[in-house]
Amino acid sequence: MFVPFLIMLREGVEAALIVGIIASYLRQTGRGAWMPVVWIGILLALALSLAVGAALQFASAEFPQKTQELFEAVIGIVAVGVLTSMVFWMRKAARSIKAELHQSIDAAFETSTNRGLGLILMVFFAVAREGLESVFFLLAAFQQSDGMAGPLGALLGVIAAIAIGYGIYIGGLKLNLRRFFRWTGVFILFVAAGILANSVKALHEAGLWNHLQTVVFDMSNLLPLDSPLGSLLSGMFGYIDTPTVSELTAYVAFIIPALVFFLAPPSGAPKAARVGQGS
């Protein structure tokens, strides 16, 4: 439950920031009447994300067992790529996203025709990116968990993100966004490493990867996967109680370089600032 909550909180805050920056700039430049157009772009992006998620979920339900394992592996690998690109993109773009969005809005209004369409497309692509990222992660996360805890956590994350985004927009909430994205990014990289290890396991169960299957250590007696703590660690970090050489190698080979590059200070980075309205 916690992992879907955190991912949707982070994704939702990113989307809320984008929408907040757009709304604030439209208001500041006397274009507040165009806000309904912004909502059209947001709703279209949400509809696309939901449609893609539903289509993939319904399609996977019809697969035979081994094909389902392959589907789980593919979705997991895609989710790892999406999550990794997400945290590194935000690390790089956080300092310039406001200026870039302002430039995009100005460009959409430079033409005398199709201003509404240009604004819709700009908002659509900005929000759809966050939505599609969320879809692939949630599919990977839900495949590794049972019951309603995952969907409930995701829903609570969205609600919390909306509240934070609104608080920032009206200026009543101050949040150190750089620190927020930095430490949630570290956590997400560990989540991605766990998803990658489980994807390797799924490839083996699908019969496509049968190398390096020696069990490195056996924790099934001390901390079994179906125990409360084991389930929690599995959901948060992809814990496997009997990891094989290939699964452990995938985990370590991903997490070490990912953390090194992510935590390395960017050259010429300004000091972190607290972000409020319009940031």
C-alpha angles and dihedrals in degrees: 000000000000096000096053088044093053095043093049090044091054095042090045093050090051091051092043091051091052092049091043093052091049093047093047093049093048090051094046093050095047094255098113091125088072094067093100087060089054090054090052089057091047094049092047090051092049091048091052092049093049092046093051092047094048093047093051093045095049092045093052092051090066095052122106116245100270092043089051089054090051091048090051090051093048093047089047093052091047090048091052090053092046095047093047094048089046096057094042092045093052091045089057101034100044092087096051107025094099094053092044092052091048090052091049092051092049090049091052090055097044093084119073092221134048093020090143093050092049092051092046092052093047093052092040095056093043094052096035089060090060093042096051091046088055093048095057093044094048092049090053093045096046091051088060096048137055133217130016098304093097097049090043091051091049091050092049089049091054092048092049091048091052090051092049092046092050091047091053092046095054091043098241096111127062116197131176094228096180091057091042093053093041097056096036085050091056090050092047091053089057089049090050091050090053092049090050092052091049090048089057088051091050091051088055092049089050088056095244100107120042102153129108093013096150110127109243096200137346118230095161093110097042099036111007119196093239094054118103093252093041091051090048093050090045092053094045104037107008093255114191117192094209106031119185126220092259094049094047092044091052091050096048095039089055104039100047099055091035092056093043093054095039097049095043108109112251114241114261093004114166121231117277115269133199110249126216137151116000094008 
